[in-house]
Amino acid sequence: MTLAEWIAMPEDEPGELVDGLLEEEEMPDLVHETVVAWLVRVLASWIVGRGGFVFGSEAKLAVRPGTGRKPDVTVYMPGKVLPRRGAVRIPPDVAVEVVTPTPRDAHRDRVEKLGDYAAFAVPYYWIIDPERRSLEIFVLGSGGRYVHALGAGAGRLAEIPGCEGLALDLDALWAEVERLGPEEPGTESS
């Protein structure tokens, strides 16, 4: 499949394009969606009034020939001119992935997407792992590789790399997740 074919797919067709092949996306649960919704609210209240943008998980990024990704959350700082439709060929300032509790999805977010976003020159890559209750922020270094800049699991973070004026209250995030009920009967948590 070409990048153009992937971009032209109906929006209700899931999948990311990886080296010309349509790859199955993770199956997000309510924990994943709670984290994404919380982040979109917090990030939007911080950046939209400044002229920036926050997008959810259906924004299609043309990260390189034959590969397109759909981060869980993307942030564009003020001053970027973005297309209304089609592929986004402008790297976001921040790409966020929320890890789902399967080894395949964790590998995709921590290894595969890390390389793809670095190649696309995304300055900041965040990985949020609800199971570990962790936030990791990576900064693109001068050699085109990510460097670990911040790791936290709790508390209020008053200084976020690359996001002047943004504060994140991880305790509030985890409290939002805790509002959900228990695991579905008969399932196990990872």
C-alpha positions in Angstrom: 0.0 0.0 0.0 1.2 3.5 -0.8 1.1 6.4 1.6 -1.5 8.1 -0.7 -3.7 4.9 -0.5 -3.4 4.9 3.3 -4.3 8.5 3.5 -7.3 8.0 1.3 -8.7 5.2 3.4 -12.0 5.9 5.1 -11.5 7.3 8.6 -13.2 4.4 10.3 -10.6 1.9 8.8 -8.0 1.3 11.5 -4.3 0.8 11.0 -1.0 2.5 10.5 1.2 2.2 7.4 4.6 0.6 8.1 7.0 0.0 5.3 4.2 -0.2 2.8 2.0 -2.6 4.8 -1.1 -1.8 6.8 -0.4 -2.7 10.4 -3.1 -3.4 13.0 -3.3 -0.7 15.6 -3.6 -1.4 19.3 -7.0 -2.0 20.8 -7.4 0.9 23.3 -9.4 0.3 26.4 -11.1 2.9 28.7 -7.9 3.4 30.6 -6.1 4.4 27.4 -9.0 6.6 26.3 -9.2 8.3 29.7 -5.5 9.2 29.6 -5.8 10.5 26.0 -8.9 12.6 26.8 -7.3 14.0 30.0 -4.2 14.9 28.0 -6.1 16.6 25.2 -8.1 18.7 27.7 -4.9 19.7 29.6 -2.8 20.4 26.5 -5.6 22.2 24.7 -6.2 24.5 27.7 -2.5 25.4 27.6 -1.8 25.8 23.9 -5.0 26.7 22.0 -5.3 30.2 23.4 -1.7 30.8 22.3 -2.5 29.8 18.7 -1.3 26.2 18.8 -3.1 23.0 18.1 -3.8 19.6 19.8 -5.1 16.6 17.9 -6.3 13.2 18.9 -5.4 9.8 17.5 -6.8 10.0 14.0 -4.3 12.6 12.7 -2.3 10.9 10.0 1.4 11.8 9.9 3.4 10.9 6.8 6.6 10.2 8.7 8.6 8.8 5.8 8.0 7.2 2.4 5.9 4.1 3.0 5.2 4.8 6.6 2.4 6.7 8.3 1.7 7.0 12.0 -1.3 8.1 14.1 0.0 9.2 17.5 -2.5 9.2 20.4 -2.0 13.0 20.8 -0.1 15.5 18.8 0.8 19.1 19.7 1.7 21.9 17.3 3.1 25.1 18.7 1.9 28.4 17.4 3.0 29.5 13.9 2.6 26.2 12.1 0.3 26.2 9.0 -1.3 22.8 8.8 -3.4 21.2 6.0 -7.1 20.9 6.6 -7.2 17.4 5.1 -4.9 14.6 4.0 -1.5 13.7 5.2 0.3 15.9 7.7 3.9 16.2 6.5 4.9 18.8 9.1 6.3 17.1 12.2 4.4 17.9 15.4 6.3 19.6 18.2 5.1 16.8 20.6 4.0 13.3 19.7 2.4 11.3 22.6 1.8 7.6 22.8 -0.2 5.9 25.5 1.0 2.4 26.1 -1.6 -0.4 26.1 -0.8 -3.4 28.2 0.3 -5.9 25.6 4.0 -6.7 24.8 3.4 -6.1 21.1 2.0 -2.6 21.6 4.6 -1.7 24.2 7.3 -2.6 21.8 5.7 -0.6 19.0 5.5 2.5 21.2 8.9 2.2 22.9 11.0 1.0 19.9 9.4 1.3 16.5 7.6 4.6 16.9 10.6 6.0 18.7 12.6 5.5 15.6 9.9 6.7 13.2 9.3 9.9 15.1 13.0 10.6 15.4 13.3 10.2 11.6 10.4 12.5 11.1 12.2 15.1 13.3 9.6 15.3 16.1 11.3 17.4 18.8 9.6 15.8 21.8 8.2 12.3 22.2 6.2 11.4 25.3 5.4 7.9 26.4 2.7 7.5 29.0 2.3 4.0 30.6 -0.9 3.8 32.7 0.1 0.3 34.0 3.5 1.6 35.3 2.0 5.0 36.1 4.8 6.7 34.3 5.5 9.6 31.9 8.7 9.6 29.9 9.7 12.6 27.8 12.4 12.2 25.1 14.1 15.1 23.4 15.5 14.8 19.8 19.2 15.2 20.1 21.6 16.7 17.6 22.4 13.3 16.2 18.8 12.6 15.3 18.3 10.3 18.2 16.1 10.7 21.3 17.6 11.5 24.7 15.7 10.8 27.8 14.8 14.2 29.3 12.3 13.5 32.0 10.7 10.6 33.8 8.1 10.8 36.5 5.3 8.8 38.0 3.6 11.2 40.4 3.3 14.8 41.6 2.9 18.0 39.8 5.4 18.7 37.1 5.9 22.5 36.7 8.5 22.3 34.0 7.9 20.2 30.9 10.8 20.2 28.3 9.8 22.2 25.2 6.4 23.3 26.7 6.9 26.6 28.4 4.1 27.4 30.9 2.7 23.9 30.9 2.3 22.0 34.2 1.1 18.4 34.4 -0.5 17.0 37.5 0.2 13.3 37.3 -1.7 12.6 40.5 -4.8 14.2 38.9 -4.3 12.0 35.8 -4.0 8.8 37.8 -7.0 9.9 40.0 -9.0 10.2 36.7 -8.0 6.7 35.7 -9.0 5.4 39.2 -12.6 6.7 38.7 -13.0 3.8 36.3 -14.4 0.6 37.7 -12.5 -2.6 38.4 -11.1 -4.9 35.7 -13.8 -6.8 33.7 -14.6 -10.0 35.6 -12.5 -12.9 34.3 -9.7 -10.7 33.0 -6.3 -10.1 34.4 -4.4 -6.8 34.6 -0.9 -6.8 33.1 
